[in-house]
């Protein structure tokens, strides 16, 4: 699966970049959290691939859907088989542009408030999305962080009535991508 992540990122960025101002991770972390009065559900995926091109201000992310880990294995099974259908739709992707940070800022350590706009594809459905975040520049690394809400039904993920009260209408998504220079 990690080879697939690398191949996707290289293929995507070979089309949009020509410089060497790129950062990459194969171990990014995405967490989703659902809160209802009935129960809280959390899942973590620590095998997220991402490439950030500082020259173009571009970002590409690939999320292997079957890598989300739940505390309760039955929830994980239902997530993969009944909701995201990870055998049919094995990955989620995001491709977008980062604004609010200049190319020269990537050379200066600090925390930068940014906005990201692009196209997210989950469950075979693509939608334009935008969110705010922070890019932390440190010596020899870049960390991108964001938190936003996602409505599964926007991506054709159906929640059966019998469990509707157990699953939040909007999930809180947190992404942390610690990237190293390529």
Secondary structure, 3 states (H helix, E strand, C coil): CHHHHHHHHHHHHHHHCCCCCEEEEEEEEEEEEEECCCCEEEEEEEEEEEEEECCCCEEEEEEEHHHCEECCHHHHHHHHHHHCCCCCCCEEEEEEEEECCCHHHHHCCEEEEEEEEEEEEECCEEEEEEEEEEEEEECCEEEEEEEEEECHHHHCCCCCHHHHHHCCCCEEEEEEEEEEEC
